[in-house]
């Protein structure tokens, strides 16, 4: 999932409101985190802090 797609989906969930939509937003964020972690572990990102 791209960051732009995640932003679109999060905006839709925020507009609906409610518990189930909040849970959906958490799942979207978890997916973005997981993909980012995999890219970092494969050496795809350069950590500017180190």
ABEGO torsion letter per residue (X at the ends): XBAAAAAAAAAAAAAAEEAAAAAAAAAAAAAAAAAAAAAAAAGABBBAAX
